[in-house]
Structures are given as structure tokens and as C-alpha cells.
């Protein structure tokens, strides 16, 4: 099993392969991380937090501190690479990023360095195989196409769209991931979707959720 080490960026969100991720970077630990990734042309790993805050916080009380300077942080062991697409130095100490989601990975171990940056040893998870969208789920495909058309019609002239091209409408994994990004559900549920290796099962679960949330209904239910 091939393993590699990468810096980690724990967030209260889930990054899906092929997704867009905007970030505002101002903590010293991440300013250093982004500077190094930009210099080396390397990605970093995004993992969804299960404990703690995206910005380091001091302990809430003396009892929970237990000799620590900051609240503890924890995160899922399955994450996604983030590749820097655009970078803007908005002002000293503030970087605006636009990243794209790459391959998924599983952490074998992780550790927090002296100044708060997390690093981990990881191995790759398989990429989604190309599975065409079956006819009974074509309505999910059509609904997303209409949503994207609405986004394009209402976006400002310089406003970037929240979906990266190329659009792969007949790809179960791509379609499920794009819906998962915009669904009004918890990060923990999105994490479960992202971890599924079967793209058709992922799309079927997304379709079921769209129906239960009354966002999209199958044709025969109308």
C-alpha cells in the first residue's frame, strides 16, 4: 500500500472531489501552509472536523484546559485533496483562496505540530468508476441542470459559479457529489456520502434524500 504525508486543513465542512472550496486564510499556521503549498505546487488535505473549531480557541474553563493552550481538535480519517486554483493576497495576513477538490484519501495516522498545524500519513482511496446515470434517476440529473442554469442566469458578471466545468451530467459519482454539496444537511451526513465507494449507491441515497426533503420529486410521484 502506497503511503504519503500531507499537511491537513480541518474544516467544519466536507470537500468532495471536483468541488469548489473558497477559503479565507489568516491563522499563522495556515498562512505558512499555503505559502509552502504554493511554492511547491502541492495540494493539502481537507478533513471534516468532529471536535473543535476551524479557528483555534483557548480552553473554555480551567478544568477542560488540562494544561493545554487550545481546545482539542479531532476529525474524520477520510478526506479530500485541495488544489489551489486561485490565490489573492487581500491584505497583509489575509489570503483568499479558491481550491478544487481532488482525490480522496484515508489517514493512517496524524499528529499536531508545535504551532498547531496537523500533518498525516495517508493512502489513496479509489477514484469513482464511470457509471452512467440510469433512466430512473434521470430526473435528478435534469433537476441539477435546471439549478445550474438558474445559477448562471442570476450570477454577476465577475461572480464565479459554484460548480467547476466540465459538467459530467451522465456520471453518477459526479452528479451525486454536486447534489451533496448543495443539500441542506449536516456535514456528518455529507461525510458519509463522500466516503461511499459505489457512485450509483451514493446517487440513489441522494435521490431519496431529495425526495424526502421535497426538493426534487420523481416524475411518477407528481
Residue pairs with C-beta under 8 A, 6 or more apart in sequence:
1 123
2 123
2 124
3 108
3 121
3 122
3 123
4 121
4 122
4 123
5 119
5 120
5 121
5 122
6 42
6 43
6 44
6 45
6 81
6 105
6 119
6 120
6 122
7 33
7 36
7 37
7 44
7 45
7 117
7 118
7 119
8 44
8 45
8 46
8 47
8 75
8 79
8 107
8 110
8 117
8 118
8 119
8 120
9 23
9 30
9 33
9 44
9 45
9 46
9 47
9 82
9 118
10 46
10 47
10 48
10 49
10 52
10 54
10 73
10 75
10 118
11 46
11 47
11 48
11 49
11 54
12 48
12 49
12 53
12 54
12 187
13 21
13 48
13 187
13 190
14 48
14 80
14 180
14 187
14 190
14 191
14 194
15 21
15 46
15 79
15 80
15 82
15 99
15 101
16 80
16 101
16 177
16 178
16 180
16 181
16 190
16 194
17 80
17 101
17 102
17 103
17 104
17 127
17 128
17 173
17 177
18 100
18 101
18 164
18 174
18 177
18 178
19 80
19 100
19 101
19 164
19 177
19 178
19 181
20 85
20 98
20 99
20 100
20 101
20 160
20 162
20 163
20 164
21 46
21 82
21 97
21 98
21 99
21 100
21 101
22 96
22 97
22 98
22 99
23 96
23 97
23 98
23 99
24 94
24 95
24 96
24 97
25 31
25 34
25 94
25 95
25 96
25 97
26 93
26 94
26 95
27 55
27 56
27 116
28 115
29 56
29 115
29 116
29 117
30 117
31 93
31 95
32 115
32 117
33 44
33 117
34 44
34 84
34 87
34 95
34 97
36 42
37 43
37 44
37 84
38 84
38 87
43 81
43 82
43 83
43 84
43 102
44 81
44 82
45 79
45 80
45 81
45 82
45 105
45 120
45 122
46 79
46 80
46 81
46 82
46 101
47 75
47 76
47 77
47 78
47 79
47 107
48 75
48 76
48 79
48 187
48 188
48 190
48 191
49 73
49 74
49 75
50 74
50 75
50 76
50 188
51 72
51 73
51 74
51 75
52 71
52 72
52 73
52 74
53 71
53 73
56 70
56 71
56 73
56 116
57 70
57 71
58 69
58 70
58 71
59 65
59 66
59 68
59 69
59 70
59 71
60 71
64 71
70 116
73 112
73 118
75 118
76 191
76 195
77 106
77 107
77 110
78 104
78 105
78 106
78 107
78 125
78 191
78 194
78 195
79 104
79 105
79 107
79 122
80 101
80 102
80 103
80 104
80 105
80 194
81 101
81 102
81 103
81 104
81 105
82 99
82 100
82 101
82 102
83 99
83 100
83 101
83 102
84 97
84 98
84 99
85 98
85 99
85 100
86 97
86 98
87 95
87 96
87 97
87 98
88 95
88 96
88 97
89 95
90 96
98 160
100 164
103 124
103 125
103 127
104 124
104 125
104 127
104 194
104 195
105 122
105 123
105 124
105 125
106 122
106 123
106 124
106 125
107 120
107 121
107 122
108 120
108 121
108 122
108 123
109 120
109 121
110 118
110 119
110 120
110 121
111 118
111 119
111 120
112 118
113 119
125 197
126 197
128 171
128 172
128 173
128 174
128 197
128 199
129 173
129 199
130 171
130 173
131 171
131 172
131 173
131 199
131 200
132 170
132 171
132 172
133 140
133 141
133 169
133 170
133 171
133 172
133 175
133 203
134 200
136 218
137 172
137 203
137 204
137 207
139 216
139 217
139 218
139 219
140 175
140 179
140 203
140 206
140 207
140 210
140 216
141 169
141 170
141 175
143 210
143 215
143 216
144 169
144 175
144 178
144 179
145 169
147 182
148 161
148 163
148 167
151 161
151 162
151 163
152 161
155 161
162 181
162 182
163 178
168 174
168 175
169 175
171 199
172 199
172 200
172 202
172 203
173 199
173 202
173 203
175 203
176 193
176 199
176 202
176 203
176 205
176 206
177 193
177 194
177 202
179 203
179 206
179 210
180 190
180 193
180 194
180 202
180 206
181 190
183 190
183 206
183 209
183 210
183 213
183 215
184 213
185 209
193 202
193 205
193 206
196 202
196 205
207 216
207 218
210 216
211 217
211 218
211 221
